[in-house]
Amino acid sequence: MFTMSIQQMILDNYKKYGKVYGAYMGNKPALGISDPQLVKEMNIKDFHVFTDRQEFLFGDELQDRALSNLRGNEWKNMRSIISPTFSSGKMRAMHPIIIDCVHCLDEYLEPKAVNKETIEMKKTMGCLTMDVIAGCAFGTKIDVYNDRKPSEFVMNAQKVFTIGWRFLVFIILMSLGENVKKLIGFKLTPPSVTNFFTQAIQSIIVQRKSEKNVKHKDYLQLILDAKNKTLDTSDDKDIGSENSEQIYGQSDDKTDSKTINKIDITDTDVLASSFIFFVAGYETTGSLLSLLFYRLALDEKCQQKLYKEIQRFDGQYDDYETIAKMHYLEACIAETLRLYNPVASTQRIASQDYTIESIGLEISKGCVVSFDVETLHHNPEYYPEPDSWDPERFMPYNRDKLVPYTYMPFGLGPRNCVGMRFALMEAKTATAYLVNKYHFFRTPKTQIPLIEMKMQFLRNFKSIDIGIELR
């Protein structure tokens, strides 16, 4: 685990032991699975047995009370509250905020494109996603493109993922047991980072309470409405979602207002759900965009095909329905997530003793089951030449060749990523606008292949440098 990336470790395990193998995480037995039929059975058919994720308690309420760490009815209740905030109608209301953020990125990139400079995409796209989060989640504007004085929001968000030695200590303590970690009082995230985001969110809430007759259409307001029992879950018909759902699966968690209004939300829940928006939306979408533009820079043919598709729609990026109809754009994003999925695997905990009938294997209550996304996405049995970036795999005329349940960048079943459609909307909007105006190309600084970092929860690379110029 400490000599290679988690992604490489999982691939090595598959090559040695196959699609189903046992291992230990400290003193806890764990089962690794990359068989599509078992993935389907355990994530969908028998989801009631594998509802809970593996519990990663980080030592602070912001992360410990986040949706990803909740279990049982607590998870079900919070999911029913958060899901309506990512409905098609709510996203339409937030789409203009994303467009405004893309315009700010454009102002930052244009002078660099005029000079045909090399840009570091991780930093650049991270600034965009942080700007989007600040606007869509909290209705606030931050200065993310100031090279002389980096944004505190961006710096603190980076510290959440740049964990270094803390990752090593965390894994060791996890292997010794949760009680040992609690006794020592170890926190994976630096306390200064937790304090910064807590104070930032609380100050926005205080300011919002003092405002009168101001209607906000952001994520924080929707959560506050749910807390105040005034959340409106009515929504207009979704348009253009069929194309995405054919690839990523459905993300439909409709709950009526009466049900939600019976659920009590604490101040801690508001803070925790807001913080997870920061964490989940910053790194993953920023990484997707960085790697997508990197691949376009390496593959001129694909970049031109995407440019021509965008041109067929008159370069429109500011219409929610139009970008949903760009099939090649969708395919480029899907293939990037296949090749560079941020998460190596997803874990579940067996809530009861369970028998995998097809292989006669019995697992005990409490066993960790790891669904190895990396193995599924890179198995030549399902994706010929798996290490090649080929968007054609996900075009409508090729989708019948895709093996079901071998693609899960956002997870599968009722516990898939609740913010999936928001992330896709943001990525499509930014990509359509930037490819329409700019041409991306490799430079002497462009690393081929990219250097993957070790000891990271999410896939990370040392740098992603490409050139930019005006079309």
C-alpha positions in Angstrom: 0.0 0.0 0.0 2.9 2.4 0.7 5.2 1.3 -2.2 2.6 1.9 -5.0 -0.7 3.7 -5.7 -3.9 2.0 -4.4 -5.0 1.7 -8.0 -1.9 -0.3 -8.9 -2.2 -2.4 -5.8 -5.7 -3.4 -6.7 -4.7 -4.3 -10.3 -1.9 -6.4 -9.0 -4.2 -8.3 -6.7 -6.5 -9.1 -9.6 -3.7 -10.4 -11.7 -2.5 -12.6 -8.8 -5.8 -13.8 -7.4 -8.6 -13.2 -9.9 -12.0 -11.6 -9.7 -12.8 -12.7 -6.1 -10.1 -12.8 -3.4 -9.8 -12.4 0.3 -7.5 -10.1 2.2 -7.1 -8.4 5.6 -7.4 -4.7 6.4 -5.5 -4.7 9.7 -7.3 -7.5 11.6 -10.6 -7.2 9.6 -11.3 -9.7 6.8 -12.1 -8.1 3.4 -13.4 -9.5 0.2 -12.2 -8.0 -3.2 -14.7 -8.4 -6.1 -14.5 -7.4 -9.7 -17.1 -9.9 -11.1 -19.9 -7.9 -12.9 -22.6 -10.4 -11.8 -21.6 -10.2 -8.2 -21.4 -6.4 -8.4 -25.0 -6.4 -9.6 -26.3 -8.8 -7.0 -24.6 -7.1 -4.0 -25.2 -3.4 -5.1 -28.7 -3.8 -6.4 -30.5 -7.1 -5.8 -29.2 -7.5 -2.2 -28.5 -3.9 -1.5 -30.4 -4.3 1.8 -27.5 -6.4 3.1 -24.8 -4.1 1.8 -26.3 -0.7 2.5 -23.6 0.7 4.8 -20.2 1.8 3.7 -17.0 1.0 5.6 -16.9 3.4 8.5 -14.0 5.9 8.2 -14.2 8.1 11.3 -11.9 11.0 10.8 -12.1 12.5 14.3 -14.2 15.5 13.6 -17.9 16.0 13.2 -17.7 17.7 9.8 -16.5 14.5 8.2 -17.9 11.9 10.6 -21.4 13.2 10.1 -21.1 13.5 6.3 -23.4 11.5 4.1 -20.7 9.0 3.1 -20.1 8.0 6.7 -23.7 7.7 7.9 -25.3 4.3 8.3 -28.7 2.7 8.5 -31.7 5.1 8.9 -29.4 8.0 9.5 -28.0 7.6 6.0 -31.4 6.9 4.5 -32.9 10.1 6.1 -30.0 12.4 5.1 -30.0 11.0 1.5 -33.7 11.7 1.1 -33.0 15.3 2.2 -29.9 15.9 0.0 -31.2 14.2 -3.2 -33.9 16.8 -4.1 -31.2 19.5 -4.0 -29.6 17.8 -7.1 -32.9 17.5 -9.0 -33.1 18.7 -12.6 -35.0 21.9 -11.7 -32.7 22.8 -8.8 -29.7 22.3 -11.1 -31.2 24.5 -13.8 -31.4 27.2 -11.2 -27.7 26.8 -10.4 -26.5 26.5 -14.0 -26.2 30.3 -14.6 -23.8 30.4 -11.6 -21.6 27.7 -13.3 -21.6 29.8 -16.5 -20.5 32.9 -14.6 -17.7 30.9 -13.0 -16.6 29.6 -16.5 -16.5 33.2 -17.7 -14.2 34.1 -14.8 -11.9 31.2 -15.8 -12.0 32.5 -19.4 -10.8 35.9 -18.2 -7.9 34.2 -16.5 -7.0 31.9 -19.4 -7.3 34.4 -22.3 -4.0 36.3 -21.8 -2.2 33.0 -21.3 -3.7 31.7 -24.5 -2.6 34.8 -26.4 1.0 34.1 -25.3 0.6 30.3 -25.9 1.6 29.5 -22.4 1.9 26.2 -20.6 -0.7 25.9 -17.8 -0.8 23.6 -14.8 -4.3 22.1 -15.2 -4.7 20.7 -11.7 -4.4 24.1 -10.1 -6.4 25.8 -12.9 -9.4 23.4 -12.9 -9.2 23.2 -9.1 -9.8 27.0 -9.0 -12.8 26.6 -11.3 -14.4 23.9 -9.2 -13.8 25.8 -6.0 -15.4 28.9 -7.6 -18.4 26.8 -8.7 -18.8 25.3 -5.2 -18.6 28.7 -3.5 -21.3 30.0 -5.8 -23.6 27.0 -6.1 -23.3 25.8 -2.6 -23.0 29.0 -0.6 -24.0 31.9 -2.9 -20.6 33.6 -2.3 -17.9 34.8 -4.6 -14.2 34.2 -3.8 -11.0 35.4 -5.6 -9.6 32.1 -6.8 -7.5 33.3 -9.7 -5.2 35.6 -7.8 -1.7 34.1 -8.5 0.0 36.5 -6.0 -2.3 35.7 -3.1 -3.9 32.2 -3.5 -7.4 31.8 -2.1 -7.7 30.5 1.4 -10.6 28.3 0.3 -8.4 26.7 -2.4 -5.4 26.3 -0.1 -7.4 24.6 2.7 -9.3 22.4 0.2 -5.9 21.2 -1.1 -4.8 20.3 2.5 -7.8 18.0 2.8 -6.3 15.8 0.1 -2.6 16.5 0.5 -2.3 14.3 3.6 1.1 12.7 3.3 2.3 11.3 6.6 -1.2 11.5 8.1 -2.4 8.9 5.6 0.3 6.5 6.9 -0.7 7.0 10.5 -4.4 6.8 9.7 -4.0 3.4 8.0 -1.9 2.0 10.8 -4.4 3.2 13.4 -7.3 1.8 11.4 -5.6 -1.6 11.4 -5.2 -1.4 15.2 -8.9 -0.7 15.7 -11.2 2.3 16.0 -10.8 2.5 19.8 -7.1 3.0 19.5 -7.6 5.9 17.1 -10.2 7.5 19.4 -7.9 7.1 22.4 -5.1 8.9 20.7 -7.4 11.5 19.3 -5.8 11.4 15.9 -7.5 13.5 13.1 -6.8 12.7 9.4 -7.6 16.3 8.4 -5.5 19.0 10.0 -7.6 20.8 12.7 -6.8 24.2 11.1 -8.5 23.1 7.9 -11.6 21.9 9.8 -11.8 25.1 11.8 -11.4 27.2 8.6 -14.4 25.6 6.8 -16.5 25.5 10.0 -16.1 29.2 10.5 -16.5 30.0 6.9 -19.8 28.1 6.6 -21.1 29.4 10.0 -20.4 33.0 8.9 -22.3 32.6 5.7 -25.3 31.2 7.6 -25.2 34.1 10.1 -25.1 36.6 7.3 -27.9 34.9 5.5 -30.1 35.0 8.6 -29.6 38.8 8.7 -30.7 39.3 5.1 -34.3 40.0 4.6 -36.3 39.5 1.4 -33.3 37.9 -0.4 -34.0 34.6 -2.1 -31.0 32.4 -2.6 -31.0 29.4 -5.1 -27.9 27.6 -3.8 -27.3 24.3 -2.0 -26.9 25.8 1.5 -30.3 27.5 1.2 -31.9 24.2 0.2 -30.4 22.5 3.2 -31.5 25.3 5.5 -35.0 25.0 4.0 -35.0 21.3 4.8 -33.9 22.1 8.3 -36.7 24.7 8.6 -39.2 22.2 7.1 -39.8 24.4 4.1 -38.0 22.5 1.3 -39.9 22.4 -2.0 -39.4 19.0 -3.6 -41.6 19.7 -6.6 -39.6 19.7 -9.8 -40.0 20.0 -13.6 -39.5 17.2 -16.0 -35.9 16.3 -16.6 -34.7 16.9 -20.1 -31.7 15.1 -21.7 -30.9 12.8 -18.8 -31.5 9.6 -20.8 -28.1 9.9 -22.5 -26.3 10.0 -19.2 -28.3 7.4 -17.5 -27.6 4.9 -20.3 -23.9 5.2 -19.3 -23.8 6.0 -15.6 -27.1 4.5 -14.4 -30.0 6.2 -12.7 -29.7 8.6 -9.9 -33.4 8.9 -8.8 -34.1 9.4 -5.1 -37.4 11.2 -5.2 -38.9 11.9 -1.8 -41.9 14.1 -1.1 -41.9 17.1 1.1 -44.1 15.4 3.7 -41.5 12.7 4.3 -38.6 15.1 4.4 -40.4 17.5 6.8 -40.6 14.7 9.4 -36.8 14.4 9.6 -35.0 16.5 12.1 -31.7 18.1 10.9 -29.2 19.5 13.4 -26.8 22.4 12.9 -24.0 19.8 12.7 -25.8 18.1 9.9 -26.0 21.4 8.0 -22.3 22.0 8.5 -21.4 18.4 7.6 -23.5 18.2 4.4 -22.0 21.6 3.3 -18.5 20.5 4.0 -18.9 17.3 2.0 -20.0 19.4 -0.9 -16.7 21.2 -0.7 -14.7 18.1 -0.4 -16.5 15.9 -3.0 -17.0 18.7 -5.5 -13.6 20.2 -5.5 -11.0 17.4 -6.1 -13.0 14.9 -8.1 -14.5 17.3 -10.8 -11.2 19.3 -10.9 -9.3 16.0 -11.6 -11.8 14.9 -14.3 -11.5 18.2 -16.2 -7.7 18.3 -15.8 -7.3 14.8 -17.2 -9.9 15.3 -20.0 -8.0 18.4 -21.3 -4.8 16.5 -21.0 -6.1 13.7 -23.2 -7.5 16.1 -25.7 -4.1 17.8 -25.9 -2.5 14.4 -26.7 -5.1 13.4 -29.2 -5.7 16.1 -31.8 -8.1 14.0 -33.8 -10.4 13.6 -30.8 -10.1 17.3 -29.9 -11.2 18.3 -33.4 -14.1 15.9 -33.4 -15.3 17.4 -30.1 -14.8 20.9 -31.4 -16.9 20.1 -34.5 -19.7 18.6 -32.4 -19.8 21.8 -30.3 -19.9 23.9 -33.4 -22.9 22.0 -34.7 -24.7 23.3 -31.7 -23.5 26.8 -32.5 -21.0 26.6 -29.7 -23.8 26.8 -27.1 -22.7 25.9 -23.6 -25.1 28.0 -21.6 -28.2 25.9 -22.2 -28.8 23.0 -19.9 -30.7 21.0 -22.5 -28.2 21.6 -25.4 -25.1 20.3 -23.6 -27.1 17.2 -22.7 -27.4 16.4 -26.4 -23.7 16.4 -27.1 -23.0 12.7 -27.4 -19.2 13.0 -28.1 -18.8 15.3 -25.2 -20.5 12.8 -23.0 -18.3 10.0 -24.4 -15.1 12.0 -23.8 -16.1 12.5 -20.1 -17.2 8.9 -19.7 -13.9 7.5 -21.1 -11.8 9.9 -18.9 -13.7 8.6 -15.9 -13.1 5.0 -17.0 -9.3 5.5 -17.5 -8.7 7.7 -14.6 -11.5 7.1 -12.1 -10.7 9.0 -8.9 -11.7 6.2 -6.6 -10.0 2.8 -6.8 -12.8 0.9 -5.2 -16.0 1.3 -3.2 -16.5 -0.6 0.1 -19.6 -1.9 1.8 -20.2 -3.8 5.0 -22.3 -7.0 5.3 -25.1 -6.3 7.7 -25.7 -10.0 8.2 -24.2 -13.4 7.3 -24.4 -13.8 3.5 -23.8 -16.6 1.0 -22.6 -15.9 -2.5 -24.5 -18.8 -4.1 -22.7 -18.9 -7.4 -19.4 -19.8 -5.8 -20.6 -21.2 -2.5 -18.7 -18.6 -0.4 -20.0 -17.6 3.0 -19.1 -14.3 4.5 -19.8 -13.2 8.0 -21.7 -10.2 9.3 -19.3 -7.2 9.4 -17.1 -8.4 6.6 -15.8 -5.6 4.3 -16.6 -6.0 0.7 -14.5 -4.0 -1.8 -15.9 -3.6 -5.3 -12.7 -3.0 -7.3 -13.6 -0.2 -9.8 -10.1 0.0 -11.1 -10.0 -3.6 -12.1 -13.4 -3.5 -13.8 -12.4 -0.4 -15.8 -9.1 -1.8 -16.9 -10.0 -5.4 -17.6 -9.3 -6.2 -21.3 -12.2 -8.7 -21.2 -14.6 -5.8 -21.0 -12.5 -2.9 -22.5 -10.1 -3.9 -25.3 -6.8 -2.1 -25.0 -7.9 -0.8 -21.6 -5.0 1.6 -21.1 -5.9 3.5 -24.3 -8.1 6.6 -24.2 -10.9 5.9 -26.7 -14.2 7.9 -26.3 -15.8 5.8 -29.1 -16.4 3.1 -26.6 -19.2 5.2 -25.1 -20.8 6.6 -28.3 -24.5 5.5 -28.7 -23.7 3.2 -31.6 -21.2 1.2 -29.5 -23.0 1.1 -26.1 -24.5 -2.4 -26.9 -20.9 -3.7 -26.7 -20.5 -2.5 -23.1 -20.8 -5.3 -20.5 -23.3 -4.3 -17.8 -22.0 -3.5 -14.4 -18.4 -3.1 -15.5 -18.5 0.7 -15.4 -19.2 2.4 -12.1 -17.4 5.8 -11.8 -20.1 7.1 -9.5 -20.9 3.8 -7.8 -24.0 1.7 -8.4 -27.4 1.3 -6.9 -29.2 3.4 -4.2 -26.0 4.5 -2.7 -24.3 5.9 -5.8 -22.9 9.4 -5.9 -25.8 11.8 -5.0 -24.1 14.7 -6.8 -23.4 12.8 -10.1 -25.7 14.9 -12.3 -24.3 18.1 -10.9 -20.7 17.1 -11.5 -21.6 16.1 -15.1 -23.4 19.4 -15.7 -20.4 21.3 -14.5 -17.9 19.3 -16.5 -19.9 19.5 -19.7 -20.5 23.2 -19.4 -16.8 24.0 -18.8 -15.6 21.7 -21.5 -18.0 22.9 -24.2 -17.1 26.5 -23.6 -13.3 26.1 -23.4 -13.0 23.7 -26.4 -15.1 26.1 -28.5 -12.7 29.0 -27.8 -9.3 27.4 -27.1 -7.0 24.8 -28.6 -5.0 22.6 -26.2 -1.7 21.0 -27.1 1.3 19.2 -25.7 4.4 21.1 -24.7 7.9 20.1 -23.6 6.6 20.2 -20.0 3.8 17.7 -20.7 4.5 14.5 -18.9 3.9 11.3 -20.9 2.9 9.2 -19.1 1.7 11.1 -16.0 3.4 10.3 -12.7 0.9 8.9 -10.2 1.3 9.8 -6.6 1.4 7.2 -3.7 -0.4 7.3 -0.3 -3.5 9.1 -1.7 -7.2 8.3 -1.0 -8.1 9.7 -4.5 -6.1 9.2 -7.6 -3.6 12.1 -8.0 -0.8 13.0 -10.3 2.3 15.2 -9.6 1.5 17.7 -12.4 -0.6 18.0 -15.5 0.9 20.6 -17.8 -0.4 21.4 -21.3 -0.3 24.4 -23.7 -3.2 26.7 -24.6 -3.9 29.0 -27.5 -6.8 30.8 -29.1 -8.6 29.1 -32.0 
